[in-house]
Amino acid sequence: MAIKINWQPAELAWIEENKHMVRSAAHKLFCETFNRPDIKLGGYTALCKRNRWHTGRTGQYSKGSIPANKGKKMPFNANCARTQFKKGHLGGIAKEIIKPIGAEVVRADGYVYRKINNDLPFHKRWRAVHIMLWEELNGPVPDEHCLKCLDGERTNTDPNNWTCIPRALLPRLAGNWDATAYDDAPAELKHTILTVAKLNYEIKRLEIK
């Protein structure tokens, strides 16, 4: 059963007057001023809350406030340094599943990807191998262009198996204009389908101009 605290009028007036102080500091000063070692911080805080004697602080930084650690470098002290993860540290499941730089995987889209670094962001750690090999011979893929697999086998990363085409050509090669989809066509028809698609694309582009 909680023990009822007897507060004197002078004490209550003092607490209300100093409500804006940090609670822990105000409680300590109160106990020293009125010789009240029996008053615990919890009881002091509860009294303030009951009477709505709020400090006025929200716990948030207001605009223009300067953080206490501004200009300081981590770690701030020896304890921080002792418990801080070292650069490059890996633990738990990450240590078990991480792939080394140079590793290659075939993803759900059918393309082969190679790990090129361990930096952030994560999606830039891997790059399509067919693009890397093609660019080594031809330079960067131009804007609004992409590489199209010629034999339909996406794991074949030989640069000669890829051709650079406008991205706008992809719907035509997907069979969206009542034509046979390039990837589904027999090998002997692929060249013809690609040539016709390029021709129709150029005709449409010139008509728009």
C-alpha positions in Angstrom: 0.0 0.0 0.0 1.4 3.4 -1.0 2.3 5.8 1.8 0.5 9.1 1.5 2.9 12.0 1.4 2.1 15.1 3.4 2.9 18.2 1.3 3.2 21.6 3.0 1.7 24.6 1.3 5.2 26.2 1.0 6.5 23.1 -0.6 3.8 22.9 -3.1 4.3 26.6 -4.0 8.0 26.0 -4.4 7.5 23.0 -6.7 5.0 24.9 -8.9 7.3 27.8 -9.2 10.2 25.6 -10.2 8.2 23.2 -12.5 10.3 24.2 -15.5 13.5 22.8 -14.1 14.7 19.3 -15.1 12.8 17.0 -12.7 15.9 15.2 -11.3 17.6 18.5 -10.5 14.4 20.1 -9.1 13.8 17.1 -6.9 17.4 17.2 -5.5 17.2 20.9 -4.8 13.7 20.5 -3.2 15.0 17.8 -0.8 17.9 20.0 0.2 15.9 23.1 0.6 13.1 21.6 2.7 15.1 18.8 4.3 12.8 16.1 2.8 15.0 13.0 2.3 11.7 10.9 2.5 10.5 12.3 -0.9 11.6 10.1 -3.8 11.9 11.3 -7.4 8.9 9.1 -8.4 6.7 10.7 -5.8 7.9 14.2 -6.8 7.2 13.5 -10.5 3.8 12.0 -9.8 2.8 15.1 -7.9 3.8 17.3 -10.8 1.9 15.2 -13.3 -1.3 15.2 -11.1 -1.2 19.0 -10.9 -0.2 19.4 -14.6 2.9 21.2 -13.6 4.7 20.3 -16.8 8.3 21.3 -17.6 7.4 22.5 -21.1 9.9 20.1 -22.7 8.6 17.7 -25.4 11.7 15.5 -25.7 12.1 16.8 -29.3 14.8 19.1 -30.7 13.3 22.5 -31.5 14.3 24.2 -34.7 17.7 25.8 -34.3 18.8 23.6 -31.4 22.3 22.3 -31.4 22.8 18.6 -30.7 25.0 17.8 -27.7 27.3 15.6 -29.9 27.7 18.1 -32.7 31.3 18.2 -33.9 32.3 15.1 -31.9 33.7 12.1 -33.6 32.6 8.6 -32.7 33.4 6.8 -30.5 33.0 9.4 -27.8 34.8 7.4 -25.1 36.6 4.2 -24.4 33.3 2.3 -23.7 31.8 3.3 -27.0 35.0 2.2 -28.8 35.0 -1.2 -27.0 31.4 -2.1 -28.0 31.3 -0.4 -31.4 31.3 -2.7 -34.5 34.6 -2.4 -36.4 34.5 -1.4 -40.1 33.7 -4.4 -42.2 32.4 -6.4 -39.3 30.0 -9.2 -40.2 28.1 -11.3 -37.8 25.1 -13.6 -37.5 23.2 -14.6 -40.6 25.0 -12.0 -42.7 28.3 -13.7 -42.2 26.8 -17.0 -43.3 25.1 -15.8 -46.5 27.4 -13.0 -47.8 28.9 -13.7 -51.2 32.5 -12.7 -52.0 33.3 -10.1 -54.6 33.4 -11.8 -58.0 30.7 -14.3 -57.2 28.1 -14.8 -59.9 24.4 -15.8 -59.5 21.5 -16.3 -61.9 18.5 -14.4 -60.7 14.8 -15.0 -61.3 14.9 -12.8 -64.3 17.3 -15.2 -66.0 20.3 -12.9 -66.2 23.7 -13.6 -64.7 24.9 -11.1 -62.1 28.3 -10.6 -60.6 29.2 -9.0 -57.2 31.5 -6.0 -57.8 31.8 -4.5 -54.3 30.5 -4.6 -50.7 29.5 -0.9 -50.6 26.1 0.7 -50.1 23.5 0.9 -51.4 22.9 -2.9 -51.6 21.5 -2.9 -55.1 24.7 -1.5 -56.5 26.8 -4.4 -55.2 25.7 -6.5 -58.2 25.8 -5.9 -61.9 24.6 -7.8 -64.9 27.5 -9.7 -66.4 26.3 -9.4 -70.0 26.3 -5.6 -69.7 29.8 -5.5 -68.1 31.3 -7.6 -70.9 29.5 -5.7 -73.7 30.6 -2.3 -72.3 34.2 -3.5 -72.2 34.1 -3.7 -76.0 31.6 -1.0 -76.9 31.5 1.6 -74.1 28.5 2.5 -72.0 25.0 1.6 -73.1 23.5 4.8 -74.5 20.6 6.5 -72.7 17.1 5.1 -73.5 18.8 2.0 -74.9 19.2 -1.6 -73.6 20.9 -4.9 -74.6 18.8 -7.6 -76.3 19.8 -11.2 -76.1 20.1 -12.6 -79.7 19.8 -16.3 -79.1 17.2 -16.1 -76.3 19.6 -17.6 -73.8 20.1 -14.9 -71.1 22.9 -16.9 -69.3 25.0 -16.6 -72.5 27.0 -13.5 -71.6 29.2 -13.5 -74.7 29.2 -9.9 -76.0 28.5 -11.1 -79.5 25.2 -12.6 -78.2 23.9 -9.1 -77.4 22.8 -6.2 -79.4 22.1 -2.6 -78.4 18.5 -1.5 -79.2 16.2 1.4 -78.2 14.0 0.5 -75.3 11.0 1.6 -77.3 11.7 -1.4 -79.5 11.1 -4.0 -76.7 7.2 -4.1 -77.0 7.6 -5.0 -80.7 9.9 -7.8 -79.9 7.5 -9.0 -77.2 4.9 -9.7 -79.8 2.6 -6.9 -78.7 1.7 -6.0 -82.3 0.3 -9.4 -83.3 3.7 -10.6 -84.3 5.6 -13.6 -83.0 7.5 -12.8 -79.8 11.3 -12.8 -80.6 12.2 -15.0 -77.7 9.6 -17.6 -78.6 10.5 -17.7 -82.3 12.7 -20.4 -83.9 16.4 -19.5 -84.3 16.1 -19.2 -88.0 13.4 -16.5 -87.7 14.9 -14.4 -85.0 17.1 -12.3 -87.3 14.1 -11.5 -89.5 11.8 -10.6 -86.6 14.5 -8.2 -85.2 15.1 -6.6 -88.6 11.4 -6.1 -89.2 10.9 -4.7 -85.7 13.8 -2.2 -86.3 12.4 -1.1 -89.6 8.8 -0.6 -88.3 10.3 1.4 -85.3 12.3 3.7 -87.6 9.2 4.3 -89.8 7.1 5.2 -86.8 9.8 7.4 -85.5 10.1 9.3 -88.8 6.3 9.7 -89.0 6.3 11.4 -85.6 9.0 13.8 -86.7 
